Amino acid sequence: MVKIYKNVCITGAGNGIGRAIAIAMSNQGYNVACADIDLKLAKDTLDLILNKQGSGIALETDVTNTFDIKNMINKTVEEFGSIDILVNNAGVTRTSKIMDLTEKDWDWIHNVNAKGTFFSLQAAASQMIKQNQGGRIINMASVGGKGFVDVSNAIYAASKGAVISLTKTAAQELAKYEITVNAICPGITHTNILSSIVKKRALEQNKSEEEIMKHYVRDIPLQRPNEPEDIAEMVVFLSSKGARNISGQSYNIDGGLIPS
């Protein structure tokens, strides 16, 4: 018998991909804990859910702080009775060339993208093991973690490579508890982060933002960037009973941009 999961916690749920995931999961009937470092943005996402008769809570959560992470898991369980699914979506970056990156950049990006993902996974898995009903953990990586070079910076790519590696190892260790762990690797996706990258590169190259976007789209076989909803639909699938036997995988959603 396949367990039907209903309670999901999403980090970085305040905008972009995280908001799209929260709305998509709510539309499927999930209770949604919207966690974000910016409580106002988390509440804005929650309002969109509640306005459509969905169920959820907003949580102020800094994923670089393990106390915040534990509080996020505890509040989710207090509100819904369990945590069945964790979506590790919170992430940061900045646009920079490799020789301009600093130790401060390394610490900031890895603290959110790698450390935050690991300790959120660990805290959620600990609770799922106590519940003894299995669970799903979905990590947000990037095609940059698989070698796509036209990303915001090398440190970001390294942090997402760490997420992919963590996904594989955690899937092996947590399988005995019926907890699956998978990663999603978005390609070029319409978000605020992409807008800031395009703007900076347009200034650097003395080109229009439209020209920069055309450059990105030119290399995508399907000739279109992702919308946040494209990523959200994969989260919905990986949370469903149809994905019960999928674990340790890292799925590209990139319009065919990279082959594996």
ZALUMPA-84134 format. One record per residue (C-alpha): residue in three letters; x, y, z. Coordinates in nm, 3 decimals. Layout:
BEGIN
PT, ALA, X, Y, Z
...
END
This chain:
BEGIN
PT, MET, 0.000, 0.000, 0.000
PT, VAL, 0.138, 0.339, -0.101
PT, LYS, 0.129, 0.610, 0.163
PT, ILE, -0.059, 0.920, 0.045
PT, TYR, 0.133, 1.224, 0.159
PT, LYS, -0.045, 1.551, 0.240
PT, ASN, 0.187, 1.781, 0.437
PT, VAL, 0.473, 1.965, 0.268
PT, CYS, 0.730, 2.219, 0.383
PT, ILE, 0.897, 2.439, 0.120
PT, THR, 1.199, 2.659, 0.187
PT, GLY, 1.244, 2.974, -0.017
PT, ALA, 0.869, 2.978, -0.076
PT, GLY, 0.841, 3.357, -0.085
PT, ASN, 0.884, 3.407, -0.459
PT, GLY, 0.992, 3.261, -0.791
PT, ILE, 1.021, 2.884, -0.810
PT, GLY, 0.938, 2.838, -0.441
PT, ARG, 0.612, 3.029, -0.471
PT, ALA, 0.515, 2.835, -0.783
PT, ILE, 0.583, 2.508, -0.599
PT, ALA, 0.377, 2.616, -0.299
PT, ILE, 0.079, 2.707, -0.517
PT, ALA, 0.105, 2.391, -0.727
PT, MET, 0.121, 2.169, -0.420
PT, SER, -0.174, 2.349, -0.263
PT, ASN, -0.371, 2.302, -0.583
PT, GLN, -0.312, 1.929, -0.543
PT, GLY, -0.461, 1.935, -0.192
PT, TYR, -0.142, 1.949, 0.015
PT, ASN, -0.113, 2.147, 0.338
PT, VAL, 0.176, 2.383, 0.273
PT, ALA, 0.429, 2.531, 0.515
PT, CYS, 0.572, 2.832, 0.331
PT, ALA, 0.917, 2.900, 0.478
PT, ASP, 1.128, 3.198, 0.378
PT, ILE, 1.387, 3.428, 0.531
PT, ASP, 1.150, 3.714, 0.441
PT, LEU, 0.832, 3.656, 0.642
PT, LYS, 0.636, 3.911, 0.440
PT, LEU, 0.706, 3.724, 0.117
PT, ALA, 0.614, 3.394, 0.286
PT, LYS, 0.285, 3.550, 0.398
PT, ASP, 0.222, 3.680, 0.046
PT, THR, 0.257, 3.326, -0.086
PT, LEU, 0.032, 3.196, 0.190
PT, ASP, -0.232, 3.457, 0.102
PT, LEU, -0.238, 3.328, -0.256
PT, ILE, -0.298, 2.977, -0.119
PT, LEU, -0.566, 3.082, 0.128
PT, ASN, -0.745, 3.290, -0.134
PT, LYS, -0.798, 2.967, -0.328
PT, GLN, -0.926, 2.784, -0.019
PT, GLY, -0.595, 2.608, 0.037
PT, SER, -0.436, 2.529, 0.373
PT, GLY, -0.100, 2.647, 0.498
PT, ILE, 0.120, 2.848, 0.731
PT, ALA, 0.398, 3.103, 0.682
PT, LEU, 0.727, 3.058, 0.864
PT, GLU, 1.022, 3.296, 0.893
PT, THR, 1.321, 3.069, 0.836
PT, ASP, 1.690, 3.134, 0.777
PT, VAL, 1.823, 2.801, 0.651
PT, THR, 2.178, 2.893, 0.754
PT, ASN, 2.058, 2.877, 1.115
PT, THR, 2.000, 2.525, 1.249
PT, PHE, 1.771, 2.658, 1.525
PT, ASP, 1.548, 2.812, 1.257
PT, ILE, 1.549, 2.485, 1.064
PT, LYS, 1.440, 2.282, 1.368
PT, ASN, 1.171, 2.539, 1.444
PT, MET, 1.049, 2.514, 1.082
PT, ILE, 1.009, 2.138, 1.109
PT, ASN, 0.851, 2.155, 1.456
PT, LYS, 0.599, 2.422, 1.351
PT, THR, 0.504, 2.222, 1.043
PT, VAL, 0.438, 1.914, 1.257
PT, GLU, 0.249, 2.114, 1.520
PT, GLU, 0.021, 2.262, 1.254
PT, PHE, -0.038, 1.960, 1.029
PT, GLY, 0.044, 1.659, 1.247
PT, SER, 0.340, 1.545, 1.036
PT, ILE, 0.589, 1.647, 0.770
PT, ASP, 0.561, 1.417, 0.470
PT, ILE, 0.753, 1.614, 0.207
PT, LEU, 1.039, 1.862, 0.227
PT, VAL, 1.127, 2.077, -0.073
PT, ASN, 1.474, 2.227, -0.024
PT, ASN, 1.433, 2.524, -0.254
PT, ALA, 1.604, 2.816, -0.075
PT, GLY, 1.907, 2.937, -0.267
PT, VAL, 2.120, 3.242, -0.339
PT, THR, 2.376, 3.360, -0.591
PT, ARG, 2.530, 3.667, -0.747
PT, THR, 2.669, 3.728, -1.092
PT, SER, 3.049, 3.732, -1.095
PT, LYS, 3.352, 3.606, -1.287
PT, ILE, 3.563, 3.339, -1.122
PT, MET, 3.859, 3.567, -1.048
PT, ASP, 3.637, 3.826, -0.880
PT, LEU, 3.477, 3.589, -0.629
PT, THR, 3.571, 3.618, -0.264
PT, GLU, 3.581, 3.408, 0.050
PT, LYS, 3.274, 3.599, 0.166
PT, ASP, 3.092, 3.492, -0.152
PT, TRP, 3.191, 3.128, -0.092
PT, ASP, 3.066, 3.131, 0.265
PT, TRP, 2.737, 3.306, 0.184
PT, ILE, 2.645, 3.090, -0.115
PT, HIS, 2.749, 2.759, 0.040
PT, ASN, 2.588, 2.841, 0.375
PT, VAL, 2.250, 2.874, 0.204
PT, ASN, 2.274, 2.636, -0.091
PT, ALA, 2.474, 2.350, 0.060
PT, LYS, 2.467, 2.383, 0.440
PT, GLY, 2.103, 2.493, 0.443
PT, THR, 2.001, 2.205, 0.219
PT, PHE, 2.190, 1.947, 0.425
PT, PHE, 2.062, 2.049, 0.767
PT, SER, 1.705, 2.096, 0.643
PT, LEU, 1.723, 1.747, 0.494
PT, GLN, 1.868, 1.608, 0.816
PT, ALA, 1.601, 1.768, 1.036
PT, ALA, 1.314, 1.661, 0.810
PT, ALA, 1.448, 1.307, 0.776
PT, SER, 1.483, 1.277, 1.153
PT, GLN, 1.117, 1.365, 1.195
PT, MET, 1.009, 1.137, 0.910
PT, ILE, 1.194, 0.846, 1.072
PT, LYS, 1.010, 0.911, 1.401
PT, GLN, 0.678, 0.914, 1.216
PT, ASN, 0.763, 0.577, 1.057
PT, GLN, 0.558, 0.652, 0.745
PT, GLY, 0.831, 0.725, 0.496
PT, GLY, 0.859, 1.056, 0.318
PT, ARG, 0.988, 1.253, 0.022
PT, ILE, 1.276, 1.499, 0.011
PT, ILE, 1.325, 1.706, -0.303
PT, ASN, 1.638, 1.920, -0.338
PT, MET, 1.672, 2.210, -0.579
PT, ALA, 2.002, 2.184, -0.764
PT, SER, 2.087, 2.330, -1.106
PT, VAL, 2.229, 2.232, -1.443
PT, GLY, 2.524, 2.440, -1.323
PT, GLY, 2.597, 2.157, -1.082
PT, LYS, 2.635, 1.924, -1.382
PT, GLY, 2.881, 2.139, -1.572
PT, PHE, 2.670, 2.396, -1.759
PT, VAL, 2.913, 2.686, -1.770
PT, ASP, 2.687, 2.984, -1.840
PT, VAL, 2.570, 3.019, -1.479
PT, SER, 2.593, 3.311, -1.239
PT, ASN, 2.930, 3.206, -1.094
PT, ALA, 3.159, 2.912, -1.021
PT, ILE, 3.085, 2.905, -0.648
PT, TYR, 2.713, 2.872, -0.720
PT, ALA, 2.788, 2.581, -0.957
PT, ALA, 3.000, 2.414, -0.689
PT, SER, 2.724, 2.452, -0.429
PT, LYS, 2.472, 2.290, -0.662
PT, GLY, 2.715, 2.009, -0.740
PT, ALA, 2.724, 1.949, -0.366
PT, VAL, 2.343, 1.926, -0.360
PT, ILE, 2.348, 1.665, -0.638
PT, SER, 2.608, 1.457, -0.452
PT, LEU, 2.417, 1.490, -0.125
PT, THR, 2.101, 1.372, -0.298
PT, LYS, 2.266, 1.050, -0.413
PT, THR, 2.420, 0.968, -0.076
PT, ALA, 2.111, 1.058, 0.127
PT, ALA, 1.891, 0.848, -0.101
PT, GLN, 2.105, 0.544, -0.024
PT, GLU, 2.112, 0.601, 0.352
PT, LEU, 1.744, 0.688, 0.393
PT, ALA, 1.598, 0.419, 0.166
PT, LYS, 1.555, 0.177, 0.456
PT, TYR, 1.312, 0.427, 0.611
PT, GLU, 1.107, 0.453, 0.289
PT, ILE, 1.229, 0.810, 0.241
PT, THR, 1.308, 0.898, -0.117
PT, VAL, 1.552, 1.178, -0.203
PT, ASN, 1.567, 1.339, -0.546
PT, ALA, 1.698, 1.658, -0.699
PT, ILE, 1.569, 1.889, -0.969
PT, CYS, 1.818, 2.072, -1.189
PT, PRO, 1.656, 2.372, -1.353
PT, GLY, 1.812, 2.533, -1.655
PT, ILE, 1.742, 2.893, -1.750
PT, THR, 1.427, 2.991, -1.565
PT, HIS, 1.231, 3.316, -1.555
PT, THR, 1.292, 3.437, -1.198
PT, ASN, 1.417, 3.750, -1.022
PT, ILE, 1.762, 3.589, -1.012
PT, LEU, 1.766, 3.547, -1.389
PT, SER, 1.654, 3.907, -1.434
PT, SER, 1.944, 4.032, -1.221
PT, ILE, 2.193, 3.814, -1.412
PT, VAL, 2.065, 3.937, -1.747
PT, LYS, 2.077, 4.299, -1.632
PT, LYS, 2.436, 4.274, -1.510
PT, ARG, 2.560, 4.092, -1.820
PT, ALA, 2.389, 4.346, -2.043
PT, LEU, 2.584, 4.623, -1.870
PT, GLU, 2.911, 4.429, -1.882
PT, GLN, 2.878, 4.353, -2.253
PT, ASN, 2.720, 4.685, -2.354
PT, LYS, 2.419, 4.502, -2.495
PT, SER, 2.046, 4.521, -2.438
PT, GLU, 1.878, 4.283, -2.197
PT, GLU, 1.681, 4.149, -2.491
PT, GLU, 2.004, 4.058, -2.671
PT, ILE, 2.132, 3.874, -2.364
PT, MET, 1.809, 3.674, -2.337
PT, LYS, 1.825, 3.587, -2.706
PT, HIS, 2.174, 3.451, -2.645
PT, TYR, 2.042, 3.226, -2.369
PT, VAL, 1.741, 3.104, -2.566
PT, ARG, 1.949, 3.036, -2.879
PT, ASP, 2.126, 2.748, -2.704
PT, ILE, 1.806, 2.582, -2.575
PT, PRO, 1.682, 2.314, -2.817
PT, LEU, 1.318, 2.381, -2.729
PT, GLN, 1.387, 2.752, -2.775
PT, ARG, 1.226, 2.865, -2.451
PT, PRO, 1.337, 2.918, -2.091
PT, ASN, 1.153, 2.752, -1.805
PT, GLU, 0.871, 2.915, -1.622
PT, PRO, 0.868, 2.850, -1.245
PT, GLU, 0.559, 2.636, -1.299
PT, ASP, 0.764, 2.390, -1.507
PT, ILE, 0.974, 2.316, -1.199
PT, ALA, 0.669, 2.303, -0.976
PT, GLU, 0.508, 2.032, -1.187
PT, MET, 0.811, 1.806, -1.138
PT, VAL, 0.785, 1.859, -0.763
PT, VAL, 0.419, 1.756, -0.779
PT, PHE, 0.515, 1.438, -0.964
PT, LEU, 0.805, 1.347, -0.733
PT, SER, 0.566, 1.391, -0.439
PT, SER, 0.302, 1.162, -0.589
PT, LYS, 0.244, 0.791, -0.545
PT, GLY, 0.362, 0.746, -0.904
PT, ALA, 0.714, 0.836, -0.793
PT, ARG, 0.731, 0.589, -0.503
PT, ASN, 1.020, 0.393, -0.656
PT, ILE, 1.229, 0.689, -0.774
PT, SER, 1.521, 0.793, -0.555
PT, GLY, 1.874, 0.927, -0.587
PT, GLN, 1.801, 1.096, -0.920
PT, SER, 1.878, 1.447, -1.045
PT, TYR, 1.635, 1.557, -1.315
PT, ASN, 1.717, 1.830, -1.563
PT, ILE, 1.437, 2.067, -1.655
PT, ASP, 1.611, 2.279, -1.916
PT, GLY, 1.447, 2.247, -2.257
PT, GLY, 1.719, 2.003, -2.365
PT, LEU, 2.005, 2.240, -2.279
PT, ILE, 2.245, 1.973, -2.150
PT, PRO, 2.233, 1.603, -2.235
PT, SER, 2.247, 1.444, -1.888
END
